[in-house]
Amino acid sequence: MKVYALQLLLLVAVLAAPCTTVCRASGAGPPPPPQCDPLALRPCAAAVIDGARPSGECCAKVREQEPCLCRYSRNPDLRRYINSREGRRIAAVCRVRRLRC
């Protein structure tokens, strides 16, 4: 009886494994939440420091990190960049809505 139960459990595990991979790849579920990584905003360094126009890559990263911007604005090390005049300009150019934290 134990051998039969073990074989059944193994069969279910083998059959379920491809389904989880295919289901995630097909986009059936909700997208994963973004990883809050302030270093992902490195492409925006020139725009923040030198006042240069934000690049397309910078805007893409800002939009990707948008759900994390309130968290960054509460961080004492990051808030001076997020809440700065340059930070607001980058958000406007990249069409990211104003922070409402």
N, C-alpha and C positions, 0 to 999 in steps of 0.2 A: 504494500500500500504506500509506503514512504517513497519508494522508487517511482511509482506512478505520479505521486504529487510533485516530486522534484522534476520529473520530465515535463509535466504540464506547466509548472512554473517557468521552466527554461524555455518552453515553446512560446508562452505568452510574452516573455521578455524579448525573445528574438523577433517576434512579429511586431511588437510595439516599437522597437528601436527605429526602424526606417520611417514609421509614421511620424514620430516626433521631429525627425530631420526634415521630412518633406513638408509637414505642416508649418514649421517655422520658415522654411525657405519660400513657401508659397505666399506668405504674408497673410495667412488666415487669421492670426491673432493681432492684437494691438502692437504697434511698434515699441521697441524697448525704450525706456527713458534715456535721455542723454546722459553721458558721463560728464559730471561737472569737473572739468579740468581747466583751470585758468591758463595753463601753459598752452592750451589749444588756441589761445588768442594771440600767440606770437606773431602771426602774419600782420597784426595790427600795430606792431611796435613803431614802425615808421610814421604811421598816422597819428599815434598818440604823442610820440616824442618830438618829431620834426614838423608836425602839422600837415603832412602829406595827405593827398587824397587816398582814402581807403581802397585797397585793391579788391578785386572780385573775391579772392581767397579770404581776405579779411572779413568781408561782408558775409560770406558763407559761414565762416566760423562764428561770427557774432550771432547770426540767426540760429545756428546749431546750439549755441550756448545760452540762448535767450532765457530758457527756464531757470538758468543758474545765476543770472545777473543780479537778482535781489540778494542772493546769498553772498555774492562777491561784494556787493555794495555795503554789506554789514561787516565785512572783513576789514580790520584796520589797515592791513597792508595793501589791500586792493581798492578800497573805496576812493582813494584820491585819484585813481585812474578812471574808474567807472563813473564817478560823479563830477569829473572835471569838464571843463568847456570842450576839450577835445573828445572826451568820451561821449558827450551829448551830440557833438557834431558827427561823429562816426555813426552813432545810432540813427541820426536823421538821414545821413547819406545812404546808409544801408537799409533804410525803411524798417527799422525796428521800433516798435511802439515804446512810448515813455514808460519808465519803470513805475509801477504802482505797488510798492511793497508794504 
